[in-house]
Amino acid sequence: MDKSNNGNQSEETPYQYAYRLASDALKDADLEERAEKSGAIIERQESGNLLIKLSFLNRNCLVRFPEVTISYEENCDEVPLWSKILILHYLGKSQGNSLTGEWINFRQLSGGDTYYPAFVKRSQKPLLDFFADRLDLLDEAAQALGGQKGSEGDRGVIIPALPRVPIALIFWSGDEEFQPEARILFDSTVPAYLATEDVAVLAQQTVFGLIKCAKSKL
């Protein structure tokens, strides 16, 4: 038994372990099929290696195979590990379903009821807390993430977080009787692209990205 290898594995963080598993799962996959079903672009380089390009929160990401590395196309900073894991999970799970335009809430996902309190705390509440009195910043912040206005609620935007995973962020201003409210909705096809846990992480990071863009306008 190689004790040094065991030591290295024991030092691996949960995120590093998840990244390694996701990388290994794609090494034997049909990458042309994965790219097609995820709405990504695939290129064969002169070296014979494959390159998959996809947009993630309005930034072009490059996934190189067979070594499985992920970087931003502009090479200005490091792709966060959580982003790398989501991208690999998305590539691995995508089933190619066409978007329906039917919006569902987080509780309608498998296991959504269990995760819902954490989802509200980490995503919907920060969204409402920041934008409740700053809705004038919403549209411009959404545009910075490649988003556009939505038709639901008193104010709303749709962010294309991944090529086939749009996220709707919707606000109701409230009145003397009702408190302001924010909701985060997903196209009904989202389970064909991400597991529920990944949907939660993606929603949280989309909200944080939107808030970051809005703060730059203050």
Secondary structure, DSSP 8 states (H G I E B T S, - for coil): --HHHHHHHHT--HHHHHHHHHHHHHHTS-HHHHHHHHT-EEEE-TTS-EEEEEEETTEEEEEEETTTEEEETT-SS---HHHHHHHHHHHHH---------EEEGGGSTTHHHHHHHHIIIIIHHHHHHHTT-GGGHHHHHHHTT-EE-SSSSEEEEEEEETTEEEEEEEE---SSS--EEEEEEETTGGGT--HHHHHHHHHHHHHHHHHHHHTT-
